[in-house]
Amino acid sequence: MYIKVKVFPKSKKEEIKKTKGQENRFEVKVKEKAEKNLANTRVLELLAEYFEINKKDISIINGHHHPIKLLRINDDVL
């Protein structure tokens, strides 16, 4: 399964919000800065908790250096 995520680094609080009216699209706010892969790592951790899967079963396919990312979740775990 593929999902699109818009990341907001350096937020005051962390949250995951599903975008209204669009399936498989999320907005994720993280406290970490967008430096040294800190924000990307935290996004993967939060989404793994949200979907109740292991962190290794989710990966960034596109958008490593961009706020809009395409992520892949292994179909075996859902």
Secondary structure, DSSP 4 states (H G I P E B T S, - for coil): -EEEEEEE-S-SS-EEEEPTT-TTEEEEE-SS-SSTTHHHHHHHHHHHHHHT--GGGEEEEE-TTSSEEEEEE-GGG-
